[in-house]
């Protein structure tokens, strides 16, 4: 790809990448790419142990008390937004030489990426699910959008 300033960008999507190495350069490149991906994804043995312990503690508490914490939709959305902000901060601190292209502050770029993502999902669905299932999914999305719109309209009354 070439951006508007004619800067070349390499974007590779490979559903079956080879992690074998044929040379020391190949090894170095793949080692660093995989290492950077693990850093961005926050994969580590220590993190895994912490998550397993948290889940175990939560299950034990639920078994002892028989209660689960119920959140309202607003509380759930607030927690989701908080976790997203934590994730964005975490990723920003570990970007190394990478550049975040989506989501971005530029609304037109974000709209372009959203369009590309939606189209890629449609192509993927057509390929894997067939056109009939994809049309059903699209109809369901349209119905959901109409219901959401109607709820917004009635809540303002």
C-alpha positions as CSV (number, residue, x, y, z in Angstrom):
1,X,0.0,0.0,0.0
2,X,1.1,3.6,-0.5
3,X,-0.4,6.4,1.6
4,X,-1.3,9.9,0.5
5,X,2.3,11.1,0.9
6,X,3.6,8.2,-1.2
7,X,5.0,6.4,1.9
8,X,5.0,2.7,1.2
9,X,3.4,0.5,3.8
10,X,3.6,-3.2,4.1
11,X,0.5,-5.0,5.3
12,X,0.5,-8.7,5.4
13,X,-2.3,-11.0,6.4
14,X,-1.5,-14.6,6.5
15,X,-3.9,-17.2,7.9
16,X,-1.2,-19.9,8.0
17,X,2.2,-18.2,8.6
18,X,5.4,-20.3,8.6
19,X,7.4,-20.0,11.8
20,X,10.2,-22.1,10.4
21,X,13.5,-20.4,9.7
22,X,15.8,-20.8,6.8
23,X,18.5,-18.3,7.7
24,X,19.8,-16.3,10.7
25,X,18.1,-13.2,9.2
26,X,14.7,-15.1,8.9
27,X,15.1,-16.3,12.5
28,X,15.9,-12.8,13.8
29,X,12.9,-11.2,12.0
30,X,10.4,-13.8,13.1
31,X,11.7,-13.9,16.7
32,X,11.3,-10.1,17.0
33,X,7.9,-10.0,15.3
34,X,6.6,-12.8,17.6
35,X,8.2,-11.2,20.7
36,X,6.6,-7.8,19.9
37,X,3.2,-9.5,19.3
38,X,3.4,-11.2,22.7
39,X,4.4,-7.9,24.4
40,X,1.5,-6.1,22.8
41,X,-0.9,-8.9,23.7
42,X,0.4,-9.0,27.3
43,X,1.1,-12.8,27.1
44,X,3.3,-14.1,29.9
45,X,3.4,-17.0,32.3
46,X,3.1,-14.6,35.2
47,X,0.0,-13.0,33.7
48,X,-1.5,-16.4,33.1
49,X,-1.0,-17.5,36.7
50,X,-2.6,-14.2,37.9
51,X,-5.6,-14.7,35.7
52,X,-6.1,-18.3,36.8
53,X,-5.8,-17.3,40.5
54,X,-8.4,-14.5,40.0
55,X,-10.8,-16.9,38.3
56,X,-10.3,-19.5,41.0
57,X,-10.9,-17.0,43.7
58,X,-14.0,-15.7,42.0
59,X,-15.5,-19.2,41.6
60,X,-14.7,-20.0,45.3
61,X,-16.4,-16.8,46.5
62,X,-19.4,-17.6,44.3
63,X,-19.6,-21.2,45.7
64,X,-19.3,-20.0,49.3
65,X,-21.7,-17.1,49.1
66,X,-24.0,-18.4,46.3
67,X,-24.1,-14.9,44.9
68,X,-22.8,-13.2,41.8
69,X,-22.4,-9.5,41.3
70,X,-25.1,-8.2,39.0
71,X,-24.3,-5.1,37.1
72,X,-26.7,-2.8,35.3
73,X,-26.1,-2.3,31.6
74,X,-24.7,1.2,32.4
75,X,-22.3,-0.2,34.9
76,X,-21.2,-2.9,32.4
77,X,-20.7,-0.3,29.7
78,X,-18.7,2.0,32.1
79,X,-16.5,-1.0,33.0
80,X,-16.1,-1.9,29.3
81,X,-14.9,1.7,28.5
82,X,-12.6,1.6,31.5
83,X,-11.0,-1.6,30.3
84,X,-10.7,-0.3,26.8
85,X,-8.8,2.8,28.1
86,X,-6.5,0.6,30.1
87,X,-5.9,-1.5,27.0
88,X,-5.2,1.5,24.8
89,X,-2.8,2.9,27.4
90,X,-1.0,-0.5,27.8
91,X,-0.6,-0.8,24.0
92,X,0.6,2.8,23.6
93,X,3.3,2.1,26.2
94,X,4.5,-1.0,24.2
95,X,4.2,0.1,20.6
96,X,8.0,-0.1,19.9
97,X,8.4,0.8,16.2
98,X,4.7,0.1,15.3
99,X,2.2,2.8,14.4
100,X,-1.4,2.6,15.4
101,X,-3.6,3.0,12.3
102,X,-7.0,2.0,13.7
103,X,-8.8,3.3,15.6
104,X,-7.3,6.8,15.1
105,X,-8.2,10.4,15.8
106,X,-8.9,11.2,12.2
107,X,-12.6,10.6,11.6
108,X,-12.3,10.1,7.8
109,X,-9.5,7.5,8.2
110,X,-11.5,5.7,10.9
111,X,-14.5,5.6,8.6
112,X,-12.4,4.2,5.7
113,X,-11.0,1.5,8.0
114,X,-14.5,0.7,9.3
115,X,-15.7,0.3,5.7
116,X,-12.8,-2.0,4.8
117,X,-13.3,-4.1,7.9
118,X,-17.1,-4.4,7.2
119,X,-16.4,-5.5,3.7
120,X,-13.7,-8.0,4.8
121,X,-16.2,-9.5,7.2
122,X,-18.8,-9.8,4.4
123,X,-16.3,-11.5,2.1
124,X,-15.2,-13.8,4.9
125,X,-18.8,-14.7,5.6
126,X,-19.6,-15.3,1.9
127,X,-16.7,-17.5,1.6
128,X,-17.2,-19.5,4.8
129,X,-21.0,-19.4,5.4
130,X,-22.4,-19.0,2.0
131,X,-24.6,-16.1,0.7
132,X,-27.8,-17.3,2.4
133,X,-26.4,-17.2,5.9
134,X,-24.7,-13.9,5.2
135,X,-28.0,-12.4,4.0
136,X,-29.7,-13.7,7.2
137,X,-27.0,-12.1,9.3
138,X,-27.4,-8.8,7.5
139,X,-31.2,-8.9,7.9
140,X,-30.7,-9.5,11.6
141,X,-28.4,-6.6,11.9
142,X,-30.9,-4.4,10.0
143,X,-33.7,-5.4,12.4
144,X,-31.4,-4.7,15.4
145,X,-30.6,-1.3,14.0
146,X,-34.3,-0.5,13.5
147,X,-35.2,-1.7,17.1
148,X,-32.3,0.4,18.5
149,X,-33.5,3.4,16.5
150,X,-37.1,3.0,17.7
151,X,-36.0,2.6,21.3
152,X,-34.0,5.8,21.1
153,X,-37.0,7.6,19.6
154,X,-39.4,6.4,22.2
155,X,-37.0,7.1,25.1
156,X,-37.0,10.8,24.1
157,X,-40.8,11.0,24.5
